[in-house]
Amino acid sequence: MTDPYLSEVSQSQYTPSDSQSEDPLNPSAQSPNPQEDLDLEFLYTRDIEFRQETLYFIVVDRFCDGDPRNNEGPNPELYDPTHEDWGKYWGGDLQGVINKLDYLKNLGVTAIWLTPLFEQIEDLFVESAAIHGYWIQDFKRINPRFIRPEDNPSLNQTQEEKNTLFDRLIEEIHKRNMKLILDVVCNHSNPDISGKKGILYDDGVKIADFNNDQDHWYHHYGEVQDWEDDWQIQNCELAGLATFNENNTAYRSYIKAAIKQWIDRGVDALRVDTVKHMPIWFWQEFNAEIQTHKPDIFVFGEWIYSHPLDDRSVEFANNSGMTILDFGLCMAIREALGLGLEEGFYRIKDVFDRDYRYSGATELITFIDNHDMYRFQSLNDDPEVLHLAIALLMTSRGIPCIYYGTEQYLYNNTNVDLDNPFGNNDPYNRPLMRRWDTQTKLYWIIRLLSGVRRLNPAVSMGGQWKKYITPDVYCYVRRYRESILFVAMNRGESVTLESIDTELPDGEHTDIMSLEKYTVESSILSNLTLEKNQAIILSHVAERVTGKTIVRAQLNGVNTQPGERIIVTGDCPELGNWDIAKAYPLEYINSNTWFGEIPFNESAGKLINYKYAMWREGQSPLRENIVSRRWVVASEGTVKWRDHWTSGRES
């Protein structure tokens, strides 16, 4: 497919570039100088910014076979060269991922999430091998099926040289200004096979055995019987997998030490499996230690079927130290577009209307399918509907994640039951990737919209406002400062909307999807026609915030009324030197969140004091009931403040 948009508009505007800074949302930010900051480095908490990323989730074994020499692995019986036995390995490996990095970068992918790379058990359980990577036997060794035969799989023994294929993968990913997400499992090890269960090694040395558990590494309460019982969910087994005892300090030391070794190889982010099956205190301890080890790491967890109405999953997202995969939005998109339920876009709007329940809704990981559910096209095989779902995913709040092969319309309908949209046709939702066509329509849609996400901060950081909705039509605006993104989409028959407020500046705007021109007058689009399964996306990018250091300040837990505004005041020029009239204003995101980018130049590298206040019409400003917050601002780069409003009696 020829890309008409790129033939008219500069290609560099919406496509990946090797010359991009590490943080596309802060073009002026440079890598910090460790020598300059040496004395105060321990006080700094620089952050990695993930909201502008486009994630791509790969089941390694089913993606690309780059080195046939490792296909048979330690147990040749687990490999099927015919690719007909879905329970066996098919040969995908890290060399295959390396071979396709340029394909992925050209797609617009900026962060790659791989299924777990740890050494797995080498046997069949319920006629399946551990092709998915979640039946681990040694957290300190790389799965030999994914690396070169001559590589040493031991992390300990290669920590200095860093000469494995895994290290080369990280080098090649970073060379392209992309990021690597490591999938980790802390809840369990492996299932019972021929009387052996939960056999665990520390770099080849056996340290635990479920059936001879003298040191209490595991829980022994059997499988979960009641999925409404929180105690069972956190202490009993999931599908017969040996479940770790988080109360055991030896286990906790082992798992944290292992993950740190992987991080030290250059991992940029963690995806954490089955987080609902362990208590939140464990995750708070885990994240505190991991983020102390590497402050600029991004972490998200899988709380399966999380939803803004599920108090426990919301509590986890707000208090665990990590964000989560947004199953609530995923299921709403699948129901509204995949199944075409009567409520339509109202299902999706209902999820967005509850964003206030999260402290960081803009950092939720959004998706339409994954390895634990039917692929989207198994619900609806119309490619135009898939295009609509991806357009919504890429332009809504949150961080979008594309499941491998989606851009090639990859799916398999074996064992699909459309009466159960929550179903899982594992392993048939993990087909072999066979096509690498860079001209499919969806490949270019993802490429374009990934570019928009990086170019327009309204998409990655802004709030989201409904402008028009019916079951079939949804129009919304993303806004941050003066940058605007307007989206209109229609799942039904052709319709003409008489008047829609876009908030765009007056003038002519080009639809990113079709190159059609639209004229806006007084922010209004008149007589807007939407064809069936059409999405129209209009983008306006205003001046960006730049500075030596950019502080991304987020405040939760403050109640504001229309006309009221949150500001940041402090003892530095950037915050007005305590002159509240010169304080820095934040942007309204939702009723629980205010956010803003504050540029620091004169005070970069210095200790500052700050607090929040509320401007109120016709009343004195309301300041937080707190002495002040203290922070050492890094000399360069990007940092985040995550604060909660401190209330008290008005003075």
VEXNUGU-628045 format. One line per 4 residues: number of its first residue (from 1); their letters; for each residue x negated, z negated, y negated of C-alpha. Coordinates in steps of 0.5 Angstrom, whole numbers, plus 500, padded with zeros to 3 digits. Example, Ala and Ser with C-alpha at 12.3 -4.5 7.8 and 13.67 -1.06 7.14 Angstrom:
// residues 2
1> as> 475 484 509 | 473 486 502
***
This chain:
// residues 651
1> mtdp> 500 500 500 | 497 502 493 | 498 496 488 | 501 499 482
5> ylse> 500 493 478 | 493 493 479 | 492 500 477 | 495 498 470
9> vsqs> 493 491 469 | 486 489 469 | 484 487 477 | 480 481 475
13> qytp> 486 478 472 | 490 477 478 | 484 477 484 | 479 473 486
17> sdsq> 472 473 483 | 465 471 485 | 464 469 478 | 469 464 477
21> sedp> 467 457 475 | 468 452 481 | 475 449 477 | 479 456 475
25> lnps> 483 451 471 | 477 449 467 | 473 455 465 | 468 451 461
29> aqsp> 467 446 466 | 460 446 469 | 457 442 475 | 455 435 473
33> npqe> 447 434 472 | 446 429 477 | 439 427 474 | 443 426 467
37> dldl> 448 421 470 | 444 418 475 | 444 411 472 | 452 411 472
41> efly> 454 415 477 | 457 410 482 | 462 409 476 | 464 416 476
45> trdi> 470 418 480 | 470 426 479 | 475 429 483 | 476 436 486
49> efrq> 482 440 483 | 487 443 489 | 493 445 485 | 491 452 483
53> etly> 489 453 491 | 492 458 496 | 491 455 503 | 491 459 509
57> fivv> 492 456 516 | 488 458 522 | 489 457 529 | 481 458 531
61> drfc> 482 460 538 | 488 466 536 | 484 468 530 | 478 473 531
65> dgdp> 473 473 537 | 467 474 533 | 462 472 539 | 464 474 546
69> rnne> 458 470 549 | 462 463 548 | 469 465 551 | 468 462 558
73> gpnp> 466 455 555 | 464 449 559 | 470 451 564 | 471 459 565
77> elyd> 477 457 568 | 480 456 562 | 479 462 559 | 484 468 559
81> pthe> 480 475 557 | 487 479 558 | 490 474 553 | 497 474 557
85> dwgk> 496 466 559 | 499 463 553 | 496 456 555 | 489 458 556
89> ywgg> 483 460 551 | 483 467 548 | 476 467 545 | 477 466 537
93> dlqg> 471 462 534 | 467 461 528 | 464 467 528 | 470 471 528
97> vink> 472 467 521 | 466 468 518 | 467 476 520 | 474 475 516
101> ldyl> 472 471 510 | 472 478 505 | 479 480 508 | 481 473 506
105> knlg> 478 472 500 | 481 479 498 | 488 476 500 | 487 471 495
109> vtai> 486 465 499 | 481 460 496 | 481 454 501 | 481 455 509
113> wltp> 484 450 514 | 482 450 521 | 485 447 527 | 480 441 529
117> lfeq> 473 443 531 | 471 437 535 | 469 437 542 | 476 437 547
121> iedl> 477 436 554 | 476 441 559 | 482 441 563 | 489 443 563
125> fves> 495 439 561 | 502 441 563 | 499 448 564 | 495 448 557
129> aaih> 488 448 555 | 486 444 548 | 486 451 545 | 490 447 539
133> gywi> 484 442 538 | 488 436 538 | 486 433 545 | 479 430 543
137> qdfk> 474 427 547 | 468 427 542 | 469 426 535 | 461 427 533
141> rinp> 460 434 537 | 463 441 535 | 467 445 540 | 462 449 544
145> rfir> 467 454 545 | 467 456 537 | 459 456 536 | 453 460 539
149> pedn> 451 458 546 | 444 457 543 | 447 452 538 | 447 444 539
153> psln> 454 441 538 | 451 434 536 | 452 433 529 | 447 427 530
157> qtqe> 442 431 532 | 443 437 527 | 444 433 521 | 438 434 518
161> eknt> 437 441 520 | 444 443 519 | 443 450 523 | 449 451 527
165> lfdr> 454 456 526 | 459 451 523 | 454 450 517 | 453 457 516
169> liee> 461 458 516 | 461 453 510 | 455 456 507 | 459 463 507
173> ihkr> 465 460 505 | 462 456 499 | 458 463 497 | 465 466 496
177> nmkl> 467 460 492 | 472 458 497 | 473 451 500 | 474 449 507
181> ildv> 479 444 510 | 477 440 516 | 483 438 521 | 482 431 523
185> vcnh> 486 426 528 | 485 419 528 | 492 417 532 | 490 419 539
189> snpd> 484 422 543 | 487 426 550 | 492 425 555 | 492 424 563
193> isgk> 489 429 567 | 488 427 574 | 488 420 573 | 483 420 567
197> kgil> 486 419 560 | 483 417 553 | 476 418 556 | 472 418 549
201> yddg> 465 419 547 | 460 418 541 | 455 424 541 | 456 424 549
205> vkia> 455 417 550 | 462 414 554 | 465 409 549 | 472 408 551
209> dfnn> 477 409 557 | 484 408 557 | 485 406 564 | 479 401 564
213> dqdh> 480 399 556 | 476 392 556 | 475 393 549 | 482 394 547
217> wyhh> 481 401 544 | 488 403 546 | 495 401 545 | 498 401 552
221> ygev> 506 401 550 | 508 407 554 | 511 413 550 | 516 413 544
225> qdwe> 523 412 547 | 527 411 540 | 525 415 535 | 528 411 530
229> ddwq> 524 405 531 | 518 405 527 | 514 400 531 | 515 405 537
233> iqnc> 513 410 533 | 507 407 530 | 505 403 537 | 507 408 543
237> elag> 504 414 545 | 506 421 543 | 507 426 548 | 503 422 553
241> latf> 497 422 549 | 492 416 549 | 494 412 542 | 488 409 539
245> nenn> 489 401 537 | 487 401 529 | 486 393 530 | 480 395 533
249> tayr> 474 394 528 | 470 398 533 | 475 404 533 | 475 404 526
253> syik> 468 404 525 | 467 410 530 | 472 414 527 | 470 413 520
257> aaik> 463 414 521 | 465 421 525 | 469 424 519 | 463 422 514
261> qwid> 458 426 518 | 463 432 518 | 464 431 511 | 456 431 509
265> rgvd> 456 438 512 | 460 440 506 | 467 440 508 | 471 440 502
269> alrv> 478 437 504 | 481 434 510 | 488 435 513 | 490 429 517
273> dtvk> 494 429 523 | 500 425 525 | 500 420 520 | 507 417 521
277> hmpi> 504 414 527 | 499 409 524 | 501 404 519 | 500 405 512
281> wfwq> 494 400 511 | 490 404 516 | 490 410 512 | 489 406 505
285> efna> 483 403 508 | 481 410 511 | 482 414 505 | 478 408 500
289> eiqt> 472 409 505 | 472 416 505 | 473 417 498 | 468 412 496
293> hkpd> 463 416 501 | 465 423 497 | 470 422 491 | 471 429 490
297> ifvf> 475 430 497 | 482 432 497 | 486 429 503 | 493 431 505
301> gewi> 497 428 511 | 502 431 516 | 508 426 516 | 512 431 520
305> yshp> 519 432 517 | 518 428 511 | 523 429 506 | 524 426 499
309> lddr> 530 422 502 | 526 419 507 | 523 412 504 | 518 411 509
313> svef> 515 418 508 | 515 418 500 | 512 411 500 | 506 414 504
317> anns> 505 420 500 | 505 415 494 | 501 409 497 | 497 412 502
321> gmti> 491 415 498 | 493 422 500 | 498 427 499 | 503 430 505
325> ldfg> 505 437 507 | 512 438 504 | 517 439 510 | 523 438 506
329> lcma> 522 444 502 | 519 448 508 | 526 446 512 | 530 448 505
333> irea> 527 455 505 | 528 456 512 | 535 454 512 | 537 458 505
337> lglg> 533 464 506 | 531 464 514 | 538 462 516 | 542 464 510
341> leeg> 546 458 510 | 552 458 505 | 549 453 501 | 543 458 499
345> fyri> 539 456 494 | 542 450 492 | 539 447 499 | 532 448 495
349> kdvf> 534 446 488 | 536 439 492 | 529 438 494 | 526 440 487
353> drdy> 531 435 484 | 528 429 488 | 521 431 486 | 521 424 481
357> rysg> 521 420 488 | 514 423 489 | 508 420 484 | 505 427 485
361> atel> 510 432 487 | 505 438 484 | 500 436 489 | 505 436 496
365> itfi> 502 442 500 | 508 447 501 | 509 452 507 | 515 456 510
369> dnhd> 512 455 517 | 506 453 522 | 504 452 529 | 509 447 530
373> myrf> 515 451 529 | 518 458 530 | 515 463 525 | 519 465 519
377> qsln> 521 472 522 | 523 469 528 | 529 466 524 | 530 472 520
381> ddpe> 526 479 522 | 527 482 515 | 521 483 512 | 524 483 505
385> vlhl> 527 476 506 | 520 474 508 | 517 477 501 | 522 473 498
389> aial> 520 466 501 | 513 467 500 | 515 469 492 | 518 462 492
393> lmts> 513 459 495 | 507 461 491 | 511 460 484 | 514 453 485
397> rgip> 511 447 485 | 506 444 490 | 500 447 493 | 502 453 498
401> ciyy> 499 454 505 | 500 461 509 | 500 461 516 | 495 466 519
405> gteq> 498 473 520 | 504 472 516 | 501 477 511 | 501 482 518
409> ylyn> 508 480 519 | 505 476 526 | 511 473 530 | 513 472 537
413> ntnv> 520 471 539 | 519 468 546 | 524 462 547 | 526 462 540
417> dldn> 533 458 539 | 536 460 533 | 541 454 534 | 536 449 533
421> pfgn> 532 451 527 | 527 445 528 | 525 448 534 | 518 449 536
425> ndpy> 516 455 541 | 509 453 542 | 505 456 544 | 508 463 542
429> nrpl> 508 461 535 | 501 462 536 | 500 469 537 | 493 473 537
433> mrrw> 491 476 531 | 490 483 532 | 491 487 525 | 487 486 519
437> dtqt> 491 491 514 | 489 490 507 | 495 495 505 | 501 491 507
441> klyw> 506 490 502 | 506 482 503 | 498 482 503 | 498 485 496
445> iirl> 504 480 494 | 500 474 496 | 494 477 493 | 497 478 486
449> lsgv> 501 471 486 | 495 467 488 | 491 470 482 | 497 468 478
453> rrln> 497 461 480 | 489 461 478 | 491 464 471 | 497 461 469
457> pavs> 497 453 469 | 504 453 469 | 504 455 476 | 499 450 478
461> mggq> 500 444 474 | 507 445 470 | 514 442 471 | 520 446 474
465> wkky> 526 448 470 | 533 451 473 | 535 456 469 | 541 459 473
469> itpd> 543 458 480 | 548 460 485 | 548 460 493 | 545 467 492
473> vycy> 541 467 486 | 536 462 483 | 532 463 476 | 527 458 474
477> vrry> 522 457 469 | 515 453 470 | 512 451 464 | 505 447 462
481> resi> 504 447 454 | 505 454 452 | 504 457 458 | 510 460 462
485> lfva> 512 463 468 | 519 465 469 | 522 467 476 | 529 470 478
489> mnrg> 530 472 485 | 537 474 489 | 538 474 496 | 545 477 496
493> esvt> 548 484 494 | 546 487 487 | 548 482 481 | 547 483 473
497> lesi> 546 477 469 | 549 477 462 | 544 472 459 | 538 468 462
501> dtel> 534 463 458 | 526 465 460 | 523 461 455 | 518 466 454
505> pdge> 516 469 447 | 519 475 444 | 517 482 446 | 516 486 452
509> htdi> 514 483 459 | 511 486 465 | 514 484 472 | 508 482 476
513> msle> 512 484 483 | 515 491 480 | 511 493 474 | 518 494 471
517> kytv> 518 492 463 | 523 487 460 | 524 485 453 | 525 478 451
521> essi> 529 476 445 | 530 469 442 | 527 467 449 | 533 471 452
525> lsnl> 533 476 458 | 540 480 457 | 543 484 462 | 538 482 468
529> tlek> 540 486 474 | 537 483 481 | 537 488 487 | 538 485 494
533> nqai> 532 481 496 | 529 482 489 | 524 477 486 | 522 478 478
537> ilsh> 516 474 476 | 514 474 468 | 508 471 466 | 505 468 459
541> vaer> 499 465 459 | 497 461 453 | 490 458 450 | 487 454 455
545> vtgk> 484 447 454 | 477 447 454 | 471 441 454 | 465 438 456
549> tivr> 469 434 461 | 477 435 462 | 481 429 464 | 487 430 468
553> aqln> 491 424 466 | 498 423 470 | 502 417 468 | 508 415 473
557> gvnt> 513 410 473 | 516 410 465 | 523 411 463 | 524 416 458
561> qpge> 530 419 454 | 530 426 451 | 526 426 444 | 521 421 447
565> riiv> 514 423 449 | 508 419 452 | 501 419 449 | 495 417 450
569> tgdc> 491 412 445 | 484 409 445 | 477 407 442 | 474 414 442
573> pelg> 475 420 437 | 479 424 443 | 484 419 443 | 485 418 436
577> nwdi> 480 411 435 | 487 407 436 | 490 411 431 | 497 412 434
581> akay> 498 418 430 | 492 421 432 | 493 420 440 | 493 425 445
585> pley> 500 428 448 | 502 429 455 | 507 434 458 | 513 432 461
589> insn> 513 434 469 | 519 430 471 | 523 424 470 | 517 420 474
593> twfg> 511 424 471 | 508 425 465 | 501 429 465 | 496 433 461
597> eipf> 489 435 460 | 485 431 455 | 478 435 453 | 472 430 452
601> nesa> 466 432 448 | 463 427 443 | 465 421 448 | 463 425 455
605> gkli> 459 420 459 | 461 414 455 | 465 408 457 | 472 408 453
609> nyky> 478 404 453 | 485 407 453 | 492 406 454 | 499 409 454
613> amwr> 504 409 449 | 511 412 448 | 513 416 441 | 521 414 440
617> egqs> 525 417 435 | 527 413 429 | 523 407 432 | 516 404 433
621> plre> 512 406 438 | 512 403 445 | 505 401 447 | 504 399 455
625> nivs> 504 391 456 | 496 391 458 | 490 390 454 | 487 397 456
629> rrwv> 484 401 461 | 477 402 462 | 473 408 464 | 466 411 464
633> vase> 468 419 463 | 463 423 466 | 458 427 462 | 461 434 465
637> gtvk> 466 437 470 | 473 434 471 | 476 428 473 | 483 425 474
641> wrdh> 487 419 472 | 492 416 476 | 496 411 472 | 502 407 473
645> wtsg> 506 405 466 | 505 397 465 | 512 395 462 | 513 389 458
649> res> 517 386 452 | 517 390 446 | 513 387 440
***
